[in-house]
Amino acid sequence: MRNMKQIAWVVAGVVVATIGVGACAKRPARAAPAPGSRTLVSPLFTLIPAPSRVAEGKGGPFPVTSKTPIVVSPGNARLLEIGRFLSDLIGPAAGPDRLRVEALTGSAPAGSIALLVNDANTALGDEGYELAVTPEAVTIVGRTAAGVFYGVQTLRQLLPPWLEYEAVRPDADWPITVPAATITDQPRFAWRGAMLDVSRHFLNVDDVKRYIDLLTLYKMNRLHLHLADDQGWRIEIKSWPRLTEYGGRTEVGGGPGGFFTQDGYTNIVKYGQERFLTIVPEIDMPGHTNAALASYAELNCDGVAPPLYSGIEVGFSVFCVDKDVTYRFIDDVVREISGLTPGPYFHVGGDEVKKLTAPKYAQFIERVQGIVRSHGKQMIGWDEISPVNLLPTSIVQHWRPDSTPAAAVAKGAKVILSPANKVYLDMKYHRGTPIGLNWAAYIGVEAGYSWDPATLLKDVPETAILGVEAPLWSETIATMADAEYLAFPRVAGVAEIGWSPAERREWSAYRERLAAHAARWSALGVNFYRSPDVPWRH
Ligand code: IFG
């Protein structure tokens, strides 16, 4: 669970080696904050997402030393993994070795960090936790391992930000302490997600794992991968090899593109699972399909394959919905990807179809819905699928600010909210933002945060809302650094909208909490946008 850190460590090592020994002169001891400097707010009051309930504890902080054991409930392999995740996070900063992780045989010893599962604690739900910190012990209790993982992510934010950077070797006088506290916390929505478009520009396995690290730091639990579009097919399908051999070899601007082998995709899925994040694969259809149509002539009604495309127009491509081969193709694609995806969802896209009549479109989506169900998955589609005869298990993803899924909700459908004028992370922050689009809105940090799912759409009550998801389309994003620039800080706000109680959310307090996260992002090397709307503390 640490390969990003190992990479950072190697890079740091290489950098030191190339700069030469001179740069390794002993770093000046970190001066304590000058008297009168901006008072450091306790990390208890900078947590994102805001927990349901936080209270300062009595007594001093809990000291973490190289002897601090991490103990976990016995017989639970997931808890041992989470313990090792925490031990790796604290890492060598606590001393030359990693903190020991062991299963409990009796009660937790004094001076330990205890990660416990208590399935009788039903009030915590599937992802809730209680975190108690006293000078003698840190205790995290969840009803499930997921809850314990989220408690550890909160504990992580109570630890000094510089811990996040592998190469840091704090001077001895920099103690690692956790403020005394009691926190009871659980999420408001089950679906707290982001979407990454790896088709317009390809982002590789390590980029996606990096994004998973950052999303799960903020307790997000879904990553929707937009795996195919007009500009590139990005996942190997063994029964239709030209999709990647040919259809994966370009991208917007004419770059080399790329694709995930099935092993690479499985690597991403496992990495997400270790962090309690579910991967949601999307193969957009019947539109946004030029890469497939260019790869296999038979998928075109006239039997002629169009050229590969590296522009950014939409709506010009469509599968030939009258041919049986189209449904054999779709069945093979859904079968192979579903077989690699433990999560229950398969996203079929369905957006921006300009070349089919409404009845033809509905007939196609209904037929594809049956194919998805035959492979044991729940269908998700963009909100154009709302008028279609949907199964009760199918999910509508709202994105167009001027449309509403109310009709589908009236028939029992559940909704994921991705309003393009609030959470499309590919929108520019403002007119001067160097990358990004602006068709939906300019979305500043406050605009992306100050809205509530329960009141966004008339006739779409909170009971119909699974949660929120922030798409990042990659027409103007060529690297992970570009992605981070548009995603941070706004995606942290979406994570809070998905997790925190509505009454705990208010912009003027949130911006103060957000200000403290610059230190952690700098330690993690996140290329975030220093919005002037936030009083950044570093
Ligand atoms: N809309 C298209 C995307 C992408 C986006 C860029 C959806 C569902 C505009 N469809 O959003 O493919 O081009 O902001």
Boltz pocket constraint, residues with backbone or C-beta under 6 A from the ligand:
constraints:
  - pocket:
      binder: B
      contacts: [[A, 312], [A, 314], [A, 351], [A, 352], [A, 382], [A, 399], [A, 424], [A, 426], [A, 437], [A, 473]]
      max_distance: 6.0
